[in-house]
Amino acid sequence: MSTTRRELMQLGAGALGLGLAPRLARAQATPAPTPAPVPVAPATGVERAGKPLRILILGGTGFTGPHQVRYALARGHKLTLFNRGRRPKEWPGEVEELHGDRNLAELDALRGREWDVCIDNPTSLPFWVRDVGQVLQGKVGQYVFISTLSVYATEEAGNADESAPLAVYQGADAMQETMEKLRADMALYGPLKALSEKEGERWFPGITTVIRPGLIVGPGDESDRFTYWPVRLERGGDVLAPGDGTDPVQIIDARDLAEWTIRMVEARAYGTYNATGPAHPMTMGDMLCGVRAATTAGARLVWVPASFLEEQKVTPWGDMPAWVPGSGETAGFGRRSIQKALAAGLTFRPLAATALDTLAWWKSLPAERTAQLRAGIPAEREQAVLAAWKAKQG
């Protein structure tokens, strides 16, 4: 199967997919009525930090943000959130909430304030970083930019670290790029994230931390890119599995990423870090067998070669979430080095815990939400592809 990096980008939110496409769509839609606040459970069994910090989180109500908040509260930190106020939460502790739309440069709520740390979660456009830098330069002791592994120029080399070449922006003026243009051309995602990193380092020199996550998974993931697998495997029967099981996979539970981010600001750790997992190489076979062992004993994995999937127009990452062929332009996909992050204390909960918690979260959602997964091959088409493969095998 010949898969290009640009094709992966167009499948949504860059090759590592962070659920950006739905967020961009919401940003362009007519504002809906503010929903009722969603309760966020407190973090338990967490020791308090030695020194409480004043932490400003830009965003904070999406996928990873609430995990950052609950962990930081348990560690004894003082939290301020800045966002548009469209996804209210009931926090398990005192949280100051400021509102403004960065897409409209509405940052007055941040002026004249100081924090020990600023964590920038949602930024995809360089001018968002520039505008925040103009307001907060000299007002924060550390700036943390949550980036993406999609900033890299290629996925051909295995075990590449943070020094690998970055994607190059080919447009006329990155500061003029908009959410609408990004949504129309997701190939801009990596280059604009890379420029946003540089903009952060420009405004916060010497105190910037760049965290580049891979595919973020776990309970609360609205993209369903990982959720598809525990849901499908629990259903049982013959399950279409891509390739031969040896293609590499890297994922990180949102809770592991969020908690490590808070520990990084406590340690005043600066620099750039790839943040994905697990700690040791994992194949697609390892992941699917691990999820199956945690969720059901009634599923049979039917491994189908990438070449046949291509004939059947079954797409990597879209129809087969979390999977990309480990050859050609994507030979290094799923093989990004995370040694620097491991040395800085990045840890991972068991795959079984992520799978079971994700499945429990999925079952807690309303029926209209669970009626159709947002990623993965539809059931009828999966059966048709399996039937075609079995017919070819005789």
Secondary structure, DSSP 4 states (H G I P E B T S, - for coil): ----HHHHHHTTTTTTT-SHHHHHHHHHSPPPPPPPPEE-PPP-S-PPPSS--EEEEES-SSSSHHHHHHHHHHTT-EEEEEE-SSS-EE-SS-EEEEE--GGGT--GGGTT--BSEEEE-S--SHHHHHHHHHHHTTTBS-EEEE--GGGBS-S-STT--TTSPBP---SS-GGG--HHHHHH-GGGHHHHHHHHHHHHHHHSTTSEEEEEE-EEESTT-TT-TTTHHHHHHHH-EEEEEETTS-SB--EEEHHHHHHHHHHHHHTT--EEEEE-B-SS--BHHHHHHHHHHHH-S-EEEEEE-HHHHHHTTPPBTTTBTT---SSGGGTTTT----HHHHHTT-----HHHHHHHHHHHHHTS-HHHHTS-SSS--HHHHHHHHHHHHHHH-
